[in-house]
Amino acid sequence: MIYNYYFAIFILALLFFLISNKNVSILLSIIIIIIVGYYYFGKINEFEENVKTNFKNKIKNLNDDIKNEKSVIDDNYYINKFPIELRYLKNDKYLIELVLKIRFIKLFDNAKYTKLLLLFENFMKVYIFMLADRYEIKDYFTTFLELRQSISKELYGIYIIIPIKLRYIFNVNTFETIKETIHNFIQHSRRMILIIENYAYKHKGLYYLPDTQFKPYEKNDLEVF
């Protein structure tokens, strides 16, 4: 069932049109519309509350996953301590769903899983801060790309920690899920890069940012795509 206000307005308008063509009194038509509208709008509110509650539970689960984590060792200086809670990752529902799909990896390597959460959290923090002008794009764009690269490498590294015999767990094809997750992250983060580049060009007058595309016979130290 579809529950949103635009669809509800369309249904009520269509219902009023059908009733009005049946020579039913205007007053009776209005009463019928009010009754139907009251029921449907109530369902919309109930549906939206369920969505909010479901999302809050997802965030709570992820926060519980890092609750006892203190620090992480990584070459990227930007990540070291775990936050008390995920403040920035929750602003991107697409990434939240992406992370939840690979939550099963905590069964094999909890350290890798929690490190991925920390990387995603900082990835979103830098993204949000650049677009909010709290970070200078010219100074932090490279950091953003490095975090993206680190996430990609960690995602590819999941293949190594899952035994072949356990390729299928909980009725999930883990290898296929990982492959799909990597692809979706690359595509989604590419769109994020384009948003930053457009913002930098239009609002900051930055015409030259580190190239993020591979080119033939050229070396790209950032190894992003």
C-alpha positions in Angstrom: 0.0 0.0 0.0 1.3 3.5 -0.9 1.3 5.9 2.0 2.2 9.5 1.2 0.4 12.8 1.1 0.7 13.4 -2.6 -0.9 10.1 -3.4 -3.6 10.7 -0.8 -4.5 14.1 -2.3 -4.7 12.5 -5.8 -7.0 9.7 -4.5 -9.3 12.2 -2.7 -9.5 14.4 -5.7 -10.3 11.4 -7.9 -12.9 10.2 -5.4 -14.5 13.7 -5.3 -14.6 13.8 -9.1 -16.3 10.3 -9.3 -18.8 11.2 -6.6 -19.7 14.6 -8.1 -20.6 12.9 -11.4 -23.1 10.7 -9.7 -25.4 13.6 -8.7 -24.6 13.1 -5.0 -25.1 16.2 -2.9 -22.1 18.3 -2.3 -22.5 18.0 1.5 -22.6 14.2 1.3 -19.6 14.3 -1.0 -17.6 16.4 1.5 -18.6 14.1 4.3 -17.4 11.0 2.4 -14.1 12.8 1.4 -13.5 13.8 5.1 -14.1 10.2 6.3 -11.8 8.7 3.7 -9.2 11.4 4.2 -9.2 11.0 8.0 -8.6 7.3 7.6 -5.9 7.6 4.9 -4.0 10.5 6.5 -4.0 8.5 9.8 -2.4 5.6 8.0 0.2 8.0 6.5 1.2 9.3 9.9 1.3 5.7 11.3 3.5 4.6 8.4 5.9 7.5 8.8 6.2 6.9 12.5 7.0 3.2 11.8 9.7 4.3 9.3 11.2 6.7 11.8 11.2 4.1 14.6 12.7 1.5 12.3 15.5 3.9 11.2 16.2 4.8 14.9 16.6 1.1 15.7 19.1 0.7 12.8 21.2 3.6 14.1 21.0 2.2 17.7 22.3 -1.2 16.4 25.2 0.5 14.7 26.0 2.6 17.8 25.9 -0.6 19.9 28.4 -2.1 17.5 31.0 0.5 18.4 30.1 1.0 22.0 33.1 -0.8 23.5 35.6 0.3 20.8 38.3 2.8 21.8 40.8 3.3 19.0 42.0 1.9 15.7 45.5 1.8 14.1 45.5 3.0 10.5 47.9 4.9 8.2 45.2 7.5 7.7 45.9 10.1 10.4 42.3 11.3 10.2 40.9 8.2 11.9 42.0 7.1 15.4 39.3 7.3 18.0 35.8 5.9 17.9 33.1 8.4 18.6 30.5 7.8 21.4 27.8 7.6 18.7 27.6 7.9 14.9 26.7 11.6 14.4 27.3 12.0 10.7 26.8 8.6 9.0 23.1 8.7 10.0 22.6 11.6 7.6 23.0 9.4 4.6 20.3 6.6 4.6 21.8 5.0 1.5 25.1 4.4 3.3 23.3 3.2 6.4 21.5 0.5 4.3 24.8 -0.3 2.6 26.6 -0.9 5.9 23.7 -2.9 7.3 23.9 -5.3 4.4 27.4 -6.3 5.3 26.9 -6.3 9.1 27.4 -10.1 8.9 31.2 -9.6 8.6 31.3 -8.9 12.4 31.0 -12.7 12.8 34.3 -13.2 11.1 36.3 -10.0 11.9 34.7 -7.5 14.3 37.7 -5.3 14.1 37.4 -4.9 10.3 33.7 -4.2 10.6 34.0 -1.5 13.3 36.9 0.0 11.4 34.6 0.3 8.4 32.0 2.0 10.5 34.6 4.5 11.7 35.7 5.1 8.1 32.2 5.7 6.9 31.5 8.1 9.9 34.6 10.2 9.1 33.9 10.0 5.3 30.5 11.6 5.9 31.9 14.1 8.4 34.3 15.5 5.9 31.7 15.5 3.2 29.2 17.4 5.4 31.8 19.8 6.7 33.0 20.7 3.3 29.5 21.5 2.0 28.8 23.4 5.2 31.9 25.5 4.7 33.4 24.3 8.0 36.2 22.7 6.1 38.0 24.3 3.2 37.4 22.1 0.1 40.9 22.8 -1.2 42.4 21.5 2.1 40.1 18.5 2.7 39.1 17.2 -0.7 42.2 15.0 -0.8 41.3 13.7 2.7 37.8 12.8 1.4 39.3 10.9 -1.5 41.8 9.1 0.8 38.9 8.0 3.1 37.0 6.8 0.0 40.0 4.8 -1.0 40.4 3.3 2.5 36.8 2.2 2.5 37.1 0.6 -0.9 40.2 -1.3 0.2 38.5 -2.5 3.4 35.5 -3.7 1.4 37.6 -5.6 -1.0 39.4 -7.1 2.0 36.2 -8.7 3.3 36.6 -11.4 0.6 39.7 -12.7 2.5 38.1 -13.1 5.9 35.1 -15.2 4.8 35.8 -18.9 4.5 34.7 -20.5 1.2 32.6 -23.1 3.1 30.6 -20.2 4.7 29.9 -18.4 1.5 26.2 -18.8 2.2 25.0 -17.8 5.6 21.6 -16.8 6.8 20.3 -17.5 3.2 22.7 -14.7 2.0 25.2 -15.1 -0.8 28.0 -13.2 1.1 30.3 -12.9 -1.9 27.6 -11.5 -4.1 26.5 -9.1 -1.4 30.1 -7.8 -1.0 30.4 -7.4 -4.7 27.2 -5.5 -4.9 28.2 -3.3 -1.9 31.5 -2.4 -3.4 29.8 -1.4 -6.7 27.1 0.6 -4.9 29.6 2.4 -2.7 31.8 3.4 -5.7 28.7 4.7 -7.6 27.3 6.6 -4.6 30.6 8.1 -3.6 31.2 9.1 -7.2 28.0 11.1 -7.1 29.2 12.7 -3.8 32.4 13.7 -5.5 30.6 15.4 -8.3 28.4 17.3 -5.8 31.6 18.6 -4.1 33.3 19.5 -7.4 30.2 21.4 -8.6 29.9 23.2 -5.3 33.6 24.1 -5.3 33.4 25.4 -8.8 30.1 27.4 -8.5 30.4 28.7 -5.0 34.1 28.7 -4.2 35.7 29.5 -7.5 37.9 26.4 -7.3 38.7 25.3 -10.8 41.4 22.8 -10.0 40.9 19.9 -7.7 42.8 16.6 -7.6 41.7 14.4 -10.5 39.6 11.5 -9.5 39.4 9.6 -12.8 41.9 7.1 -14.2 43.4 8.1 -17.5 45.5 5.9 -19.9 49.2 5.9 -19.4 48.9 8.2 -16.4 49.6 7.5 -12.7 46.9 8.3 -10.2 48.5 8.2 -6.7 45.1 8.3 -5.1 43.9 5.2 -6.9 40.3 6.4 -6.9 37.7 5.8 -9.5 
